[in-house]
Every structure is written in structure tokens, then in C-alpha cells.
Amino acid sequence: MRVMHFQKPRTASPFEVIFLVITLLILPLFEAPKNIASFGFLCAFIVQSLRFGSFGKSSPFDLPILGLVAVLWVAPLFSEYGAMVAPVSYTAGWSMIGVLALCAARLEYKSHHLYVLFSALLLGSAYAVADSFRVWDLKPYPEFRSVGHVNHSSMYSLIPLSVGLATLFARSWPLKFLGLIGILATLVYLPPSRSLVGGIALFSLFMATIIIWAWVTRAVRPVVVGGFLLAAFATGITFLPAFDGFRSELAMRVSSEELFSGRDKILNTAIEVWDRNPIFGTGLRSFEVATAEPVVREEVEADGRDYDAIKSNYWFYNHGHNLWVTILVERGVFGVAMVAWLLFAYFRCFLPIAIDHKLDVLSDTRMAAIAASLVALGFVTAGLGNTTMINEHGQAGMLVIAIAWGFLRGTDALTKK
């Protein structure tokens, strides 16, 4: 009888790579096919693992991801809204995201796998942008077909931007070309999306890339060139007609009392109610019912305060418009700890490799590490203004990081850290 190994490295098989390619290619485009491809990868992973006697090797991300999946199923059991938020209704989707990333990170990938997988992501994202413009007349804002809301679409565009910026450090010129397409697609999508959160996150990714470039080359030229490009982009935002809507949105926010577009009031709302279910939260997609006005009124009046006198301090929405606020309410302190652990693990694992002076400036190892670092940075910066790490942008980003880890495991970069 074959002995099964759970800590024995295994290279991804062609079938597993194919399903991952399909998933990354169609993730922002087609709802049912992306789910079928994701499920296909999991099936291929199990079959190939049984065939070769190895389920791959664990990653530093396994425990926090498993924790984030587990709390989704546990929370409704203890939540006062458990009857309203049945686990099978919403948790299966994010469970798929978590398990998919966990399994993908257990495999090892060669350079040609990395090229094909990153290329699929970049091409699929560029097509999603073009497709959103094609059907734009049907909606107020361009939205990716399978991602939906413009804010989530903007968050998704940060994933190909991260990979595109990372390909500047690749050796492959064809991959650099596709990376440039991914960068341009995100830049083209930003103006009509009018996403200030997306704009701030985009700026942080460009700044991080410039800093890494300057650090690894120990030269001033990257700072000069990067500064010039950022200045050119800022000039475009200021004067080009394509940015009229973006400028109007920015001017409205700055000149009105809603600079944070109600996010501060949503935070106030969450603070009032989170301690009703402090450990495991209220369950995925329960933010709206958990922070409903009657609940907030009950909490405020229980403290002896006059709710009607301060009700303008609160705003009620279906999610927290902030990663940490949403996680705190829906997955509790446990979920916040798991997300913090996962993000710390991402930066701890990849950033030292991304800035390692011992590596060649242009290398696949550095490219993979930078791609993962930038994706994690996007989760953090965009997460300050929106709920990141959910839906398609969470799936794409966590998959990119898992693939980067699997590639680096097959090199000597991890043993040199």
C-alpha cells in the first residue's frame, strides 16, 4: 500500500497547472466557468496527490487560512444571527478561495509554470477591462463581468498591476510585454471607475516598486525616473479630459463633509455592536443585519445615551468598507488575528527576497517575491478604504501569492533567507 506524504515536495502536474491557468484567465469574466475551473483544480490536486503519494509541502500560510475558513463555519453557531446567515449560503465561496490558495501553495512550480500562470492573469484582466468598457453604457460605471461592483472591480485591477510591476524585474521580455499590458489596463480603468481608494492603492504600489528598484540597484536613477513617471501621471489626472469624473469625485470629497465617504460613520456603527459577538463574529455577509439601525439604537440607549441626538454619527451599509472593520464584525477578534497573521506572514516571507542585494536585479526569483509583496501591500492599502481579500480579488491575489511561494520553494531563495 502506498504511503501518503504530507510534507514531501511535489511539482505541479500539467493537469493542475491547466486548471490554474483557466481559473486565472476567466476569474474576472465568467461566474460558473471560474467555479468549475477552481473545483477542477481541487479535484486534480487530490487525484494527483494520491497518484504520486504526496500532498505537497505545507506553507507558512496554512494555519491562518484554515483559521479564516473555520471561523466562517463556527461563527453562525454562536451568533444571534445564525438563523439568518446559514453557513452554506455564503461561506462555501470563501472556503473555496481559502482552500484553493492553501492547496496551490503546497505545490512547486517551475519558471515556465510561473510565466504561463502570470500571463493568464494579465491577459484575463486586460480582457476584463476591455469587456467592461464594451458594456459600460448599460451601467453608471464600468464593471468586470464576474466581479461586479465598480469598487470590487477596481480592487481586482490591483492584482494584475502588482504582477505587471513585478514583471519589470523578470528576464523574459514577452512576460515584460504582457506585464506592461496589465499595468496599462489598470491605468486605463482607473479614471472611469472614479475609485479614490483604487487610486491611493495604485500610488502605493508604484511607490513601493520605485523604492525596491532603487534599493536593489543602489542608484538614484530609479527614483528620478519613477518620480518623473508619477509626476506625468499626476499631470494627466489634473488636466486630461479622461480624468474629469475622477477629478470631480476628488473635489466633491475634499470640499464636502464626507471626505471619507461615510467610512468613519460605518466604523462608529461597527464599534457600537462588535462586542455582541466578539470572539467569532456574526458570520460572513452578516454585516448589514449585525449593524442595522435598531441594533445600534439598542446598544446606544443601553449605555444611557440619546440615540436620536447622535444618530448622524452612524451609517448603515452591507459591508464595512474597510477590511478590518468588516472582519471584526463578521469574524470577530479571532478573524482579525488570523488576517493580521496571514498578512504578516506574506511580508515576512517575500519582502526579504524582494529586496535581497545578493540576487540579480532581473531574476525570476525577485519577480515572484515582488509580485507577492505588492499583492499583499494592495490588500493592506486598499483594505483601509474597502473590504479586500474577498470575492475574486481575494482569490486572484491569494493564488498569485501561493504560486509565488510554490515557485520560490523550488529555488534556493528560501534557504538563504
N, C-alpha and C positions, 0 to 999 in steps of 0.2 A: 504494500500500500504506500502511495506517495506521501511523503512528509510535507506538510504545508509550512511555509516560512512567512513570517510577517515582518521581518527585519532584514530581508535579503534583497539587495538592489535588483531591479528589473527594468530593462529598456522597454519603452512603449512599443507595442506591436503596430504594424501597419493599420490594422482594423481600429485600434484605439485612436491613433493619430487621425485617421479619416473622419471618425465621428467628432473629434475635437475641431477639426478644420470646418466641418459642416456647421457645427454649433456656433463657432466664432464668426463664420461668414454670414449666417442668416439671423443671428441673435437679435439685431435691431429691426428686422424686417418681417418675419413671419412667425406668428404665435405658435400654431400647432407644430410646424416642422422643427422649430428650435427645441420644443419639449421632447419631440420624438428623437431628435439627434442627441440630446442630453441623456435621455433614458437609454439610447443605443450605446452611448459610451459606457455607462454604468454596467450594462449587460456584457459588453465586450470586455470590460475590466474584470468582471467576475469570471467569465469563461476563460480568458487568457491567463488569469492568475491561477485558476485551478489546473489549467493545461501545463503551465510551466512550474507549478509548485511554489509560487511566490506571489504575495500580495504587495510586493514592493517594500519600501522602507518608509518609516514614519518621518514626519516633518515637524518643525517647532510650532506649526500652526494647528496641529491636530486637536489638542485639548481645548483651546479657546473656541475653535469652530464647533467641536462637539458640544461644548457648553452652550453656545448660542443656539444650536439646533435643539438641544434637550430642553432648554428653558421655554421654548415655544410650545412644547407639548405639556410641560409641567404647569405653566402659568395658569391656563384655564381651569385647572383642577382646584386651585386655591383662590382664584379671582371671583369677586362678586358678580362679574360679568361673564362668567364661564359659560352660562347657558346661551348667551348672545354671541359668543366667539367660539364656536365649535372648532377643535383643533384641525379637523380635516378640511375646513373651509379655506384657510389661508396658509397654515403652517407647512403644508406639503410643498408649496412652491419654494419657500426659502430653505426648507430642508434639502430640496434638490440642489439649490445653489451651494449650500454648505458641503454636502456630501460629494458633489461633483468636484469642488475645489480640493477637498481632502483626498479623494482618490487620484486626481490628476497630479497632485504633489507627491504621491508615493512612487511615481514612475520617473525614469530618467529619459532625457531627450538629447538627441544629437544636434549638431549645428543645422543640418538640413531640416530637421523637425522644427527647430526654432524659426527658421526662415519661412517655412510654409505656414506655420500657425500664426505668426505675426502678420504675414502677408494677407491671410484670410481675414483677420480682424480689420486691417487697414482698408482692404477692398470693400468689405461688407459695410463698414462705416461710411466710406466715401459714397457708396451707392445709396445708403440710407439718407444722407444729406441731399443728394440729387433727387431722390424719390420724395422727400419732404417738400421740396420746392415745387415739384410737379403737381402735388395735390394741395398746395398751400391755399389756393382760392376757396377751398372748402372749409378752412379753419382760420381763426384770427392769427395764429402763429404757425410756423412750420413745425411739424412733429414727426418723429420717427415712427414708422408704421406700427411696429410691435412694442415700442417703448411707451408711447402715449404722450402724456402731458409735456409741454414745452420745457418745463424745468427739469424733468427727468431726462428728456432728450438732450438737453444741454449738459447734464451731468454725464450722460453716456459719451458725449463727444470728447470729454476729458480723457477717456481711456485711449482712443486712437491718437490723441495729441501726445499723451505720455509716451506711447510706443514710438510714435513718429519722431519725437525729440530724441529718444534713445537711439534710434537708428542712425543718427548723425555720428555715433561712435562705432558703428558697425564697419566691417571690412567689405561687405557685399554692396556694390553700387546699385544693383537692381533693388535691393531692400531699402537702400537710402532713398531711391526714387519713389518707392511706394510710401516710405515714411514722410516724404515731402508732400505727397498727395493727402495723407492723413492730417498733416499739420494745416495745409491749406483748406481742407474740408471743414475743419473746426473753426478756422478764422472766418470762413465764408458764412458759416452757420450762426456765429455769434451776433452779428448786427440784427437780423430779423427776429432772433429769439428774444432780444432785449433782456437777457439774463445778466443782471449785475453780479449775482453770485458766480455765474459761469465766467464772467469777465475777470473777477477778482482771482478765482482759482486758476484761470488761464495765465494771468500775470505771474502768479506764484510759481507755476510750472516753468515758465520761461526764465524767471529769475533764478530758480534752482538749477536749471540747466546751464545758465551762464556761470554761476558760481562753481559748479562742478567742473566745467570746461576750464575755467581759469585756475582752479585748484590743481587739476591733474597735469596741466601744461605748464604751470608756474609762470604764466605770461600775462601781460597786460592786454594784449590784443583781443582775447575773448571778451574782456569787459568793454573795450571800446566798440567792437563790432556788435556785441549784444546790446549795449546802450544805444547805439545808432538804430538798430532794428526796433527796439522798444519805443524810441522817440518817433520813428517813422510810423509805427502802429498808432501811437498816441495822437500823432498829427492827423492820421486817417480818421480816427474816431472823432476828432474835433471838427474836421472840415468836409469829409466826403459825404455826399448825399445818402449813400447806403447806410450811414450810421445815424440818420435823422431820428428814427424811432428810438434807438439806443440812447442818444443824447437827450431826447425828450423824457425818457424814463428816468435817467440820471438826474436831470434838472428837477423833475417832479419830486423825486425822493429827497433831494437836498433842500429844496425850498419849502417842503411841507413838513408837517409834524410827524409824518410816517416815514422817517429816514430808514427804519428797519422793516418797513412794510408789515408792521404788526407782529414781528417775531418777538419783540420784547414783551408784548402783551400775551402771546402764546406761552412764553416762558413763565410769566406770572401765573397763568392758568395752571400750568403743569406743577408749579411749586405748591399750589394750594392742595392738590389732590394726590400727588405721587405716593405719599405716606399711607394711603389707604391700602395699597398693595406694594409695600416697599421692597420685599425680597425678590420676588419673581415677576412682578409687574402684572398687568391686566391681560396680556395676550396680544399676539400680532394683529394689527389692523383694528385695535380697540381704542385708539387714541381719542377718536371723536366721541364715543359714548362715555369713556372714562373721564373726559374733561368737559362734558356737557354743562351748560349753564346751571341747571338745577343742582348738579353735584358740587359745583364751585360755590353756589349760593349757600348750600348746606354747610360746607366747610367754613366759609367766612362767618356766617351767623353763629356757628358753634363756638367760634372764638370771641363772640360778643361784638363783632364789627358790623357796621351798617353796609350791607352789600350794595344797595341802591346808590349810596353815596360814592362808591368806588368802582362800580361796575364798568366804567370806561377804561379801567386798567387791565381788563381781560379781553381776550379774543378767542373765539371758538372755531376750531378747524379740524379737518380729519387726520392731520398729522402735525408733528411738532415743528416742521420747517427747520429742523436742527437735528443732527444725528444723535447728540447726547440727550436732548430733551425727549425725543421720541423713544429712544432705548430705555431711558429712565422710567417712563410711564408704562411702556408695553412689556419690557423685560426686567425691570427693576434694577436694584443695585447689583445683583448678580450679572445681569446683562451688561451693565456699564463696565463692570470689572472685566468681563470677557472681551468686550470690544477694545478696551484700553490695553489689555494683554496682547490681543491679536495685532493691533497697530504697533505697539512697542516691538513685538517680535518681527514684524515686517521691517521696520527701520533698523533694528539691531542686526538682522541677518543680511540685509542688502546694502545699506549705506556704506559700511566699511569697504566693501568690494567696489562699490561705485566710485569711491574717491581714492582707491589704492594707487599709490605712485609706482608700485612695482609692476603693475600691468601696463601693457602698451596702451597708448591713448585710444587707438582704434582696435578694439577687440570684441569678439562676441561675448566674452565673459563680462566685460564692463557694460556692454549694451544691455544684457539681460538684467544686470544688477540695477542699472539706472532706470530701466523700464519699470521694474517692480517698485523702486523707491519713489518714482514720480506718481505712479498709480496710488500708492499709499498716501503721498502728500495730497493728491487730489481728493482722496477720501476725507482727509482731515480739514483742508481749507474749504472745500465745497460743503463739508458737513457742518460748518459753522452757520451756513445760511439755508441748508436744505437737508433732507433726510437721505444721506448717501448709504451705500452698501446694501441697498435693497433692489429688487427688480433686476432689470437687465444690466444696468451699470454696475451693480454689485457683482453679478455673475461674471460679466466680462472682466472686470478688474481683478477679482479673486482668481479667475482662471489664468490671467496673464501672470500673476504673481506665482501661482502654483507651477506653471510651466517654466518660469524663470528659475524657480528653486530646483525643479527636476533637471534642468539643463546644468545648473551650477553644481549639482551633486555629482554629475558625471565628469566634472573637471577637478583640478586640484585647488580651486579657489577657496573652497570651504575649509580645507585642511590647513590653509595658510593663514586664516583669519586670526 
